[in-house]
Amino acid sequence: MQDDEEVGAARHRAVPSGRIARLGSFGRLAGGVAGGMLAEGARRLAAGERPAMSDLILTPANAARVADRLSHLRGAAMKLGQMISMDAGDVLPPELSAILARLRNQAYRMPPRQLDQVLAREWGADWRRRFRHFEAAPMAAASIGQVHRATLPDGRVLAIKVQYPGVAESIDADVDNVATLLRLSGVLPPAIDLAPLLSEAKRQLAEEADYVREGEQMRLYGERLAGDPRYVVPELEEVLTTRRVLAMRFVEGRPIEALAEAPQAARDAAMTALITLVLRELFAFGAMQTDPNFANYRWQPDTGALVLLDFGATRAVPAETAGAYRRLIEAGLARDLDRIRAIAVETGFLGEAAAAAHRPAIDRIIAAIDAALNRPGAFDFGDRAFVPVVREEAKAMIADRDTWHVPHVETLFVQRKVSGTALLAARLKARVDVRGLAAAAIGAAPDGAASEGTGAPPAALSGHDGG
């Protein structure tokens, strides 16, 4: 979601809610991109060039067209674009990264009339009688819904998340259309089978669009974390919650990025709490909120507590997925680098073809991260000296499209949360005893020499994708 002043500057723009309207919107996008391709192709041919198809698609003008159209559609189209831009930035061509990155900062809000129609459908025509005051201007906006502040007659202040119309009904088509965009861009090798991933993405997004389900997940997290002052979970207002409207108590907090200006101790405490939570999700709760978007966290300077928001992406963590991470952590704690590589292949973190073709590079990557994690003291996420080594060694692997590998979808969702958490820790330059937290999470008690330098698996905890 976005801060108040950003949303305040956004323009009203009705969300296309019908299937035909959304299909027409994608059709206009395709037409505009095709026109841009023809113009750019003619220009380059006249200059004596023979441009590739992907070069014609990924022009600045087409980047603007795609970003604007997807942000207009919102929903799954916009959310997938945001997810891809965060998760695969090092793999995508710069032009496509630019298209998708724009979606993280481009917000439109529903016109008042459309907002009123949505709320009337969910709460009845006299819905305003339920409140002493309802702020028409949203205080935050995202890909699936926008959030309004409201005051009940008894004085309680709520945050009301209202889903954009048509989002839930258009998920399948939107996912397919974004996948087509990726295929046309030339980013994905033809041999990559996206079907399982696309199917799971559709299921996940359908669950995120069910606000009754999200409210229940929020309630469960509140129970799991009750009594721990490091975390605040909003209280669900069940009477006002429907499949398309989520009502909760409003909780004060500053954007998590505000911690960047806080003292080192505050940054360290916040990220220690957040990494602890990720490990508890993985090994204790058996459930994880898998969206690491920074806007899903707020920070309370007075107490140091983290406010947890947006539980739509919560999913069960299968025992075999948790087991794979446990085995990687055990190998990392033992500093058995050969075992780390072998387990990474066995559990699907690494593809067999990539491990065979690029073993020396993989070994150097593992060694670089192991060395960084095993320096004395807490792991300094702000010290990214190992990142250039990792990126340089990974170049050949990324270029070798024949060995690309898609891990199991359950691993992908968990790793997205793990990597996003490491990215935030790097942004805040936090120092965290990752080794101790990992050992405690799996019940390992490092002894003597091990406690001086216990490692953790590179893929699982270091966020080696750059941050």
C-alpha positions in Angstrom: 0.0 0.0 0.0 1.0 3.6 -0.3 1.3 6.5 2.1 -1.5 9.1 2.5 0.2 11.9 0.6 0.9 9.6 -2.4 -2.6 8.5 -2.5 -3.9 12.0 -2.1 -2.1 13.0 -5.2 -3.5 10.1 -7.2 -6.3 10.6 -9.7 -9.7 9.0 -9.7 -10.1 6.3 -12.2 -12.9 3.8 -12.4 -11.8 0.2 -12.3 -13.0 -1.9 -15.3 -15.2 -4.4 -13.5 -16.8 -6.6 -16.2 -15.0 -9.3 -18.1 -15.7 -7.7 -21.4 -14.4 -4.3 -20.2 -11.2 -5.8 -18.8 -10.7 -7.9 -21.9 -11.1 -4.7 -24.0 -8.6 -3.0 -21.8 -6.0 -5.7 -22.5 -7.0 -5.5 -26.2 -6.3 -1.8 -26.3 -3.0 -2.4 -24.5 -2.1 -5.0 -27.2 -3.1 -2.6 -30.0 -1.0 0.2 -28.5 2.0 -2.0 -28.0 1.7 -3.3 -31.6 1.5 0.2 -32.9 4.5 1.2 -31.0 6.4 -1.9 -32.3 5.6 -1.0 -35.9 6.8 2.6 -35.4 10.0 1.5 -33.6 10.6 -1.3 -36.1 10.3 1.1 -39.1 12.7 3.6 -37.4 15.3 1.0 -36.8 15.1 -0.6 -40.2 15.5 2.8 -41.8 18.7 3.1 -39.7 20.0 -0.2 -41.1 19.3 -2.2 -37.9 17.6 -5.6 -37.7 16.0 -5.5 -34.2 14.8 -8.5 -32.3 11.1 -8.8 -31.4 11.9 -8.3 -27.7 13.7 -5.1 -28.5 10.6 -3.7 -30.2 8.3 -4.7 -27.4 10.4 -3.3 -24.6 10.6 0.4 -25.7 10.2 3.3 -23.2 6.9 4.2 -24.9 5.6 0.7 -24.6 6.8 0.6 -21.0 4.5 3.6 -20.3 1.6 1.9 -22.0 1.9 -1.3 -20.1 2.4 0.2 -16.7 -0.5 2.6 -17.2 -2.9 -0.1 -18.4 -2.0 -2.6 -15.7 -2.3 0.1 -13.0 -5.8 1.0 -14.4 -6.9 -2.6 -14.3 -5.5 -3.1 -10.7 -6.2 -6.6 -9.4 -4.2 -9.6 -10.3 -2.7 -7.9 -13.3 -1.2 -5.2 -11.2 -0.3 -7.4 -8.3 1.6 -9.9 -10.4 3.5 -7.1 -12.0 4.5 -5.8 -8.6 5.5 -9.3 -7.4 7.6 -10.0 -10.5 9.4 -6.6 -10.3 10.4 -7.3 -6.7 11.3 -11.0 -7.0 13.1 -11.2 -10.4 14.7 -7.8 -10.9 18.1 -9.3 -11.6 16.8 -11.6 -14.3 14.5 -9.3 -16.2 15.7 -7.1 -19.0 16.1 -3.5 -17.7 13.2 -2.3 -19.9 10.7 -4.8 -18.5 11.9 -4.2 -14.9 11.1 -0.5 -15.5 7.6 -1.4 -16.7 6.9 -3.4 -13.7 8.7 -1.2 -11.1 6.4 1.7 -12.1 3.4 -0.4 -10.8 4.8 -0.1 -7.3 4.4 3.7 -7.3 1.4 4.2 -9.5 -2.0 4.4 -7.7 -5.4 5.3 -8.9 -8.4 5.3 -6.6 -12.0 4.6 -7.2 -14.3 7.5 -8.0 -16.7 8.3 -5.1 -19.6 7.0 -7.1 -18.0 3.6 -7.7 -16.9 3.4 -4.1 -20.5 4.0 -3.0 -21.8 1.3 -5.3 -19.4 -1.3 -3.9 -20.3 -0.4 -0.3 -24.0 -0.3 -1.0 -23.8 -3.8 -2.5 -21.9 -5.1 0.5 -23.6 -3.2 3.4 -26.9 -2.0 1.9 -28.0 1.3 0.5 -28.1 3.0 4.0 -24.5 1.9 4.8 -23.5 5.4 5.9 -25.8 5.1 9.0 -23.4 2.6 10.4 -20.8 5.3 11.0 -20.3 8.6 12.7 -17.9 9.5 10.0 -16.5 7.7 6.9 -13.6 9.3 5.1 -14.2 9.2 1.3 -10.6 9.7 0.4 -8.6 6.5 0.9 -5.6 6.7 3.3 -3.8 3.9 1.3 -4.3 2.1 -2.1 -2.9 -1.1 -3.4 -3.5 -3.6 -6.2 -6.6 -5.3 -4.9 -8.2 -2.7 -2.7 -8.0 0.7 -1.0 -8.3 1.5 2.7 -10.5 4.1 4.3 -10.6 5.4 7.9 -14.0 5.4 9.6 -15.4 6.1 13.0 -18.2 4.1 14.6 -21.0 5.7 16.6 -19.3 4.5 19.8 -16.1 6.4 18.9 -14.0 3.4 17.8 -11.8 4.1 14.8 -11.6 1.5 12.0 -9.6 0.8 8.9 -11.9 -0.4 6.1 -10.3 -2.2 3.1 -12.6 -2.1 0.1 -11.9 -4.4 -2.8 -12.0 -3.0 -6.3 -15.0 -4.3 -8.3 -14.3 -7.1 -10.7 -11.0 -8.1 -9.2 -12.0 -11.5 -8.0 -13.8 -12.5 -11.1 -11.0 -11.5 -13.4 -8.1 -13.3 -11.7 -7.7 -16.2 -14.2 -7.8 -14.0 -17.3 -5.5 -11.4 -15.7 -2.8 -14.0 -14.8 -2.9 -15.5 -18.3 -2.6 -12.1 -19.9 0.4 -11.1 -17.7 2.0 -14.5 -18.5 1.6 -13.7 -22.2 3.3 -10.4 -21.7 6.3 -12.2 -20.1 6.4 -14.7 -23.0 6.3 -12.0 -25.6 9.1 -10.1 -23.9 11.4 -13.0 -24.4 12.2 -13.2 -20.7 11.2 -16.8 -20.3 12.8 -19.8 -22.1 10.2 -21.7 -24.1 11.1 -24.9 -22.2 10.1 -23.5 -18.8 6.7 -25.0 -17.8 4.8 -22.2 -16.2 1.5 -24.1 -15.9 1.9 -25.2 -12.2 3.1 -21.8 -11.1 0.3 -20.0 -12.9 -2.3 -22.4 -11.5 -1.0 -21.8 -8.0 -0.8 -18.0 -8.6 -4.5 -18.0 -9.5 -5.4 -20.0 -6.4 -3.4 -17.7 -4.2 -4.8 -14.6 -5.6 -8.4 -15.9 -5.3 -7.7 -16.5 -1.6 -6.3 -13.0 -1.3 -9.5 -11.6 -2.8 -11.6 -13.3 -0.1 -11.6 -10.9 2.8 -13.6 -13.2 5.1 -10.7 -15.6 4.8 -8.2 -12.8 5.4 -10.0 -11.7 8.5 -9.9 -15.2 9.9 -6.1 -15.4 9.2 -5.7 -12.0 10.9 -7.6 -13.3 14.0 -5.4 -16.5 14.1 -2.2 -14.4 14.0 -3.6 -12.3 16.8 -4.0 -15.4 18.9 -0.6 -16.8 18.0 1.2 -13.6 18.9 -0.9 -12.6 21.9 1.2 -11.5 24.8 4.3 -10.8 22.8 4.8 -7.0 23.0 7.0 -7.0 19.8 4.0 -7.4 17.6 0.6 -5.7 17.1 -2.2 -7.3 15.1 -5.3 -5.3 14.4 -8.6 -6.6 15.9 -11.1 -7.8 13.3 -14.5 -6.1 13.2 -16.4 -9.2 12.1 -19.8 -7.6 11.8 -18.7 -5.3 9.0 -16.5 -7.8 7.2 -17.7 -9.4 4.0 -15.9 -11.2 1.1 -15.2 -7.8 -0.5 -14.9 -5.5 2.6 -12.5 -6.1 5.5 -13.0 -4.0 8.7 -10.5 -3.9 11.5 -9.4 -1.6 14.3 -7.2 1.3 13.1 -3.7 1.0 14.6 -1.3 3.9 14.6 2.1 3.3 13.2 4.8 4.8 10.9 6.0 3.2 7.6 8.6 0.5 8.3 11.0 2.4 6.1 11.0 5.2 8.8 13.2 2.8 10.8 16.1 3.8 8.5 16.5 7.0 10.5 16.2 5.3 13.9 19.1 4.3 16.1 21.0 1.1 15.3 19.5 -0.6 18.3 15.9 0.1 17.2 16.6 -1.2 13.7 18.3 -4.3 15.1 15.4 -5.0 17.5 12.8 -4.6 14.8 14.5 -6.9 12.3 15.3 -9.5 15.0 11.6 -9.6 15.8 10.7 -9.9 12.1 13.2 -12.7 11.3 12.1 -14.5 14.5 8.5 -14.3 13.2 9.5 -15.7 9.8 11.2 -18.6 11.5 8.2 -19.2 13.8 5.9 -19.2 10.8 8.1 -21.8 9.1 8.8 -24.1 12.0 6.1 -23.5 14.7 2.9 -22.0 13.1 2.9 -24.2 10.0 1.5 -21.1 8.2 3.1 -18.1 6.7 2.1 -14.6 5.5 4.0 -14.9 2.2 3.8 -11.3 0.9 6.9 -9.4 2.1 5.7 -6.0 0.7 7.2 -3.4 3.1 3.7 -1.7 3.3 2.5 -4.7 5.2 4.4 -3.6 8.2 4.3 -0.5 10.4 6.5 0.6 13.2 5.5 2.2 16.5 8.5 4.4 17.7 7.2 4.7 21.3 7.1 0.9 21.9 9.3 -0.4 19.2 6.5 -2.8 18.2 5.8 -3.9 14.7 2.2 -3.6 13.4 1.4 -6.5 11.1 -1.0 -5.8 8.3 -2.5 -7.7 5.3 -2.9 -11.4 5.9 -4.5 -12.2 2.5 -1.3 -14.1 1.3 -1.2 -16.4 4.3 -0.9 -20.0 3.3 -0.1 -23.3 5.0 3.5 -24.4 5.0 3.7 -28.1 4.1 5.8 -30.3 6.4 8.1 -31.3 3.5 8.8 -27.6 2.7 9.6 -26.8 6.3 11.8 -30.0 6.4 13.8 -28.8 3.4 14.6 -25.5 5.1 15.4 -27.4 8.3 17.9 -29.6 6.5 19.5 -26.5 4.8 19.8 -24.8 8.2 21.4 -27.8 9.8 24.0 -28.0 7.0 24.6 -24.3 7.3 25.1 -24.5 11.0 27.6 -27.4 10.5 29.3 -25.3 7.8 29.2 -28.4 5.5 29.3 -26.6 2.1 29.1 -29.7 0.0 26.0 -30.8 1.9 24.4 -27.4 1.5 24.8 -27.8 -2.3 23.6 -31.4 -2.3 20.5 -30.6 -0.2 19.7 -27.5 -2.3 19.5 -29.8 -5.3 17.6 -32.6 -3.6 15.0 -30.2 -2.2 14.6 -28.3 -5.5 16.2 -25.0 -4.5 18.7 -25.6 -7.3 18.1 -27.5 -10.6 20.2 -30.5 -11.3 21.2 -29.2 -14.7 22.4 -25.9 -13.2 24.3 -27.6 -10.4 26.1 -29.8 -12.9 26.9 -27.1 -15.4 27.9 -24.4 -13.0 29.1 -26.3 -9.9 32.3 -24.2 -9.5 30.3 -20.9 -9.5 27.7 -22.4 -7.1 30.4 -23.5 -4.8 32.0 -20.0 -4.8 28.6 -18.4 -4.1 28.0 -20.7 -1.2 31.5 -20.1 0.2 31.2 -16.3 -0.1 27.9 -16.3 1.8 29.1 -18.8 4.4 32.2 -16.6 5.1 30.0 -13.5 5.5 27.6 -15.3 7.8 30.4 -16.7 10.0 32.2 -13.5 10.9 32.2 -13.0 14.7 29.1 -11.3 16.1 25.7 -10.5 14.6 25.3 -10.7 10.8 25.5 -7.2 9.4 22.9 -6.9 6.6 24.3 -3.5 5.8 27.6 -5.0 4.9 27.0 -6.2 1.3 30.6 -6.9 0.4 29.7 -10.5 -0.6 26.9 -9.4 -3.0 29.1 -8.3 -5.9 30.8 -11.7 -5.7 27.5 -13.5 -5.8 26.2 -11.4 -8.7 29.3 -11.9 -10.7 29.3 -15.7 -10.2 25.6 -15.8 -11.0 25.9 -14.1 -14.4 26.8 -17.2 -16.3 24.0 -19.1 -14.6 21.4 -16.5 -15.5 22.6 -16.4 -19.1 22.4 -20.2 -19.4 18.7 -20.3 -20.1 18.8 -24.0 -20.9 19.5 -24.8 -17.2 16.8 -22.5 -15.7 14.8 -24.2 -13.1 11.5 -23.4 -11.4 11.5 -24.7 -7.7 8.3 -26.2 -6.3 5.6 -23.6 -5.9 5.5 -24.0 -2.1 9.2 -23.3 -1.9 8.8 -20.2 -4.1 6.1 -18.7 -1.9 8.2 -19.3 1.3 11.4 -18.1 -0.3 9.7 -14.9 -1.5 9.0 -14.1 2.2 12.5 -15.0 3.3 14.2 -13.0 0.6 11.9 -10.0 1.1 12.6 -10.0 4.8 16.4 -10.0 4.1 15.9 -7.2 1.6 14.2 -5.1 4.3 17.0 -5.9 6.7 19.5 -4.8 4.1 17.5 -1.6 3.5 17.6 -0.9 7.3 21.3 -1.9 7.7 20.2 -4.1 10.6 22.5 -6.3 12.6 20.9 -9.6 13.6 22.1 -12.8 15.3 20.8 -14.9 12.4 22.8 -17.9 13.4 21.5 -18.0 16.9 17.9 -17.4 15.8 18.1 -20.2 13.2 19.6 -22.6 15.7 16.9 -21.8 18.2 14.2 -22.2 15.6 15.2 -25.8 14.8 16.1 -26.7 18.3 19.8 -26.9 17.6 22.1 -25.8 20.4 25.4 -24.9 18.8 28.3 -25.6 21.1 31.8 -24.3 21.7 33.4 -23.4 18.3 30.1 -23.6 16.5 28.6 -20.9 18.6 31.5 -18.6 17.6 30.6 -19.0 13.9 27.5 -21.0 13.1 26.3 -20.4 9.6 22.9 -20.5 7.9 22.1 -21.7 4.4 22.7 -19.0 1.8 19.4 -19.4 0.0 17.4 -19.6 3.2 18.6 -16.7 5.3 21.1 -14.4 3.7 19.0 -12.8 1.0 21.9 -13.2 -1.4 19.8 -11.9 -4.3 21.3 -8.5 -3.6 18.9 -6.4 -1.7 
